[in-house]
């Protein structure tokens, strides 16, 4: 079992950008959102993310109650230039999933144009629980991880909610890795990636569902976080994305058991392949990627 490296090994520059304390202007905004002379009394960076700066913020309200909040600041200018609607899109997603039976953060405020903060920002409630990558009881963990998804996928999307349609991440690798002894496997995977998706229903999907975005308390799921990529698409896209992460950081056998526990009888290896290849280039790949791609191609 591997420890997930994503977001935990940062360059000094990225560490300062993503984990450094928010400026006073952003904290004053948090206080104004709570209102009535509220005061920030606690602040800590949250680990794991690389696309935005995310901090736990404790704000004491006028009655002395401490509100446990999360401040997300969109500090990467290059990302905002590519996706200027990202703050509004996440705010919309949080409003949609407020109808979800699974606990999710509740949106408190959006400053999409940085009128009151240093950069575009969101303020939301903070859920209890912790992330689990090394469960003591893998079978129970996988069962409960899969049991959350039907409730998410059954959530009604209200008319006019501006959520994007699911699309595989781009680019995909342009060629098989130079070190690979199985280039035919990669070529077959590229054909599937470039081809049409299998017929599917259109539902609310998390789009980035994996153990790093699920919180646990006393062995039970206590919340699902990070809805910045929420989309409309096939529930199988969430299963595929989770399976890739399980295969990378746990085992392919765990990914297979997870699929069995979801009970999806319409699952096609296409969803494994687009999750494994989308957004990556040749230099990003290693042997564990090849093992999973070969496994997915073998299921076609």
Buried (B, 14 or more C-beta within 10 A) or exposed (E): EEEBEEBEEBEEEBEEBBBEEBEEEBBEBBBEBBEEEBBBEEBEBBEBBBBBBBBBBBBBBEEEEEBEBBBBBBBBEEBBEEBBEBBBBBBBBBBBBEEBEBBBBBBBBBBBEBEBBBBBBBBBBBBEBEBBBEBEEBEEBBBBBBBBBBEBBEBEBEEEBEBBEBEBBEEBBEEBBEEBEBEEBBEBBBEBBEEEBEEBEEBBBBBBBBBBBBBBEEEEBBBBBBBBBBBBBBBBBBBBBBBBBBBBBBBBEBBBBBBEBBEBEEBBBBBBBBBBBBEBEBEEBEEBBBBBBBBBBEEE
